[in-house]
Amino acid sequence: MAIILVVDDEPLQRDILKTILDDEGYETHTAPSAEEAMRILKEVRPDVVLTDLRMEGIDGIELIENLPKEPFEPPAIVMTAYGTISSAVEAIKKGAFDYLTKPLDKDVLLIMVKRAVEKTELLKENIQLQKALFDRFQIEGIIGHSPTMIRAVEIMKKVSPSAVMVLILGESGTGKELVARAIHYNSPRKIKSFTAVN
């Protein structure tokens, strides 16, 4: 079940949005201000943030700029009155996923929230796949008890954190690609793609 955080200083608007989203099966949390939303963000990790643009104190744009970035930044949908479309476009430039104009259309709202939730699901899946890949190629997972293999693992641990080029030599089938992948996935470059060349 996706978690949605609704941030709006109008109590009626918050209640309507909570009812609509709860009825669709989402777990909905609400906040009357960006300050309260930031407090909630420390306890709850929402999949989507739905925020009003103009609020007393911290506005929606500043809230978007302060959303947690790790392990991923939740998509933020900005709600704005018709007269402030240019501000909504500015919010998109600052990182908002999309924007809705008030008064809100229920069907458009639900489609947009669904798209934002799908984006979050893809981000979560990507993180899980990367973690599985990194776990698979941990240097500690390379098995070998010979002095040569122990020395090779020590060298791998030493060169992995650096940006130096590494030349791996060996007979066919001895695990050169495994060693190369282990070095890559334990290096600062691990988020970039690895390409094996035969």
C-alpha positions in Angstrom: 0.0 0.0 0.0 1.5 3.3 -1.1 1.9 6.1 1.5 0.8 9.6 0.5 1.6 12.8 2.5 -0.9 15.7 1.9 0.4 19.1 2.9 -2.2 22.0 2.7 -3.0 24.8 5.1 -6.8 24.6 4.3 -8.4 22.0 6.6 -11.3 21.2 4.3 -9.0 20.6 1.3 -6.8 18.3 3.5 -9.9 16.3 4.7 -11.3 16.0 1.1 -8.0 14.8 -0.2 -7.5 12.3 2.6 -11.0 10.9 2.1 -10.4 10.5 -1.7 -7.0 8.9 -1.3 -8.1 6.6 1.6 -11.0 5.4 -0.5 -8.5 4.4 -3.2 -6.6 2.3 -0.7 -3.7 4.6 0.0 -2.3 5.2 3.5 -2.8 9.0 3.8 -1.0 11.3 6.2 -1.8 15.0 6.4 0.0 18.1 7.5 -1.3 21.7 7.9 2.1 23.2 7.1 5.5 22.5 5.5 7.1 22.6 8.9 4.8 19.9 10.2 5.3 17.9 7.0 9.1 18.0 7.6 8.5 16.6 11.1 6.3 13.8 9.7 9.0 13.0 7.0 11.3 12.1 9.9 8.9 9.4 11.0 7.1 8.3 7.8 8.6 7.6 4.5 5.9 8.6 1.9 5.8 7.3 -1.6 4.3 10.6 -2.9 4.0 14.1 -1.4 1.0 16.2 -2.5 1.7 19.8 -1.4 0.0 23.2 -1.7 2.3 25.7 -3.3 1.4 28.8 -1.3 1.4 28.4 2.5 2.3 30.5 5.5 6.0 30.1 6.5 7.7 27.6 4.3 6.1 27.3 0.9 5.7 24.2 -1.3 8.8 24.8 -3.4 11.0 25.0 -0.3 9.4 21.9 1.0 10.2 20.1 -2.2 13.8 21.3 -2.0 14.0 19.8 1.5 12.5 16.4 0.7 14.8 13.5 1.8 17.1 12.4 -1.1 18.1 9.0 0.2 17.4 6.2 -0.6 15.3 8.2 -3.2 13.4 11.5 -3.3 9.7 10.9 -3.2 7.8 12.5 -6.2 6.1 15.7 -5.2 2.9 16.9 -6.8 2.2 20.6 -6.4 -1.3 22.0 -6.0 -1.9 25.6 -7.1 -4.6 28.1 -7.8 -5.2 29.1 -11.5 -3.5 32.4 -11.1 -0.1 30.9 -10.1 0.6 28.5 -13.0 4.0 30.2 -13.5 4.9 29.3 -9.9 3.9 25.7 -10.6 6.2 25.6 -13.6 8.9 27.0 -11.4 8.2 24.2 -8.9 8.7 21.7 -11.7 12.1 23.2 -12.5 12.9 22.8 -8.8 12.1 19.1 -8.9 8.3 18.7 -8.6 6.9 15.6 -10.3 3.9 17.5 -11.7 1.3 20.1 -10.7 -2.5 20.3 -10.3 -4.7 23.4 -10.5 -7.3 24.1 -7.9 -10.2 23.4 -7.8 -8.9 19.8 -8.1 -10.5 17.3 -10.5 -10.8 14.0 -8.7 -10.0 11.8 -11.7 -7.0 13.9 -12.8 -5.8 13.8 -9.2 -6.0 10.0 -9.0 -4.3 9.5 -12.3 -1.4 11.8 -11.3 -1.0 10.1 -7.9 -1.0 6.7 -9.6 1.7 7.8 -12.0 3.8 9.2 -9.1 3.3 5.9 -7.1 4.4 3.9 -10.2 7.6 6.1 -10.4 8.3 5.4 -6.7 7.8 1.6 -7.2 10.3 1.7 -10.1 12.8 3.6 -7.9 12.4 1.1 -5.1 12.8 -1.8 -7.5 15.9 -0.3 -9.0 17.4 0.2 -5.5 16.7 -3.5 -4.6 18.2 -4.7 -7.8 21.3 -2.6 -7.3 21.7 -3.9 -3.7 21.3 -7.5 -4.9 24.0 -6.8 -7.5 26.3 -5.2 -5.0 25.8 -8.0 -2.5 26.5 -10.6 -5.2 29.9 -9.1 -6.0 31.2 -8.4 -2.6 35.0 -9.0 -2.4 34.5 -11.1 0.7 32.3 -13.5 -1.4 35.3 -14.6 -3.5 36.4 -18.0 -2.2 40.0 -19.2 -2.2 42.5 -20.3 0.5 45.7 -20.4 -1.5 48.3 -17.7 -0.7 47.9 -16.4 -4.3 44.2 -16.0 -4.0 44.5 -14.4 -0.5 47.0 -11.9 -2.0 44.6 -11.2 -5.0 41.8 -10.4 -2.6 44.0 -8.1 -0.6 45.0 -6.2 -3.8 41.3 -6.0 -4.9 40.4 -4.5 -1.5 43.2 -2.0 -1.9 42.4 -0.9 -5.5 38.6 -0.9 -5.3 38.2 2.5 -3.5 40.7 4.2 -5.9 40.3 5.5 -9.5 43.3 3.7 -10.9 43.1 1.4 -13.9 43.5 -2.3 -13.1 44.8 -4.9 -15.6 43.7 -8.4 -14.8 45.6 -11.3 -16.4 44.9 -15.0 -16.2 44.0 -18.2 -18.1 40.6 -18.6 -19.6 38.0 -19.6 -17.0 40.0 -18.5 -14.0 37.5 -15.7 -13.0 39.0 -12.6 -14.4 35.5 -11.1 -15.1 34.3 -12.0 -11.6 37.3 -10.1 -10.2 36.7 -7.2 -12.5 33.0 -7.0 -11.4 34.0 -7.3 -7.7 36.4 -4.4 -8.1 33.8 -2.3 -10.0 30.9 -3.0 -7.6 33.1 -2.1 -4.6 34.3 1.1 -6.1 32.9 4.7 -6.2 31.9 3.9 -9.8 29.5 1.1 -8.8 26.3 3.1 -9.8 27.6 3.3 -13.4 27.2 0.4 -15.8 29.8 -2.4 -16.1 30.6 -3.7 -19.5 32.5 -6.9 -20.0 34.5 -7.0 -23.3 35.6 -10.3 -24.7 
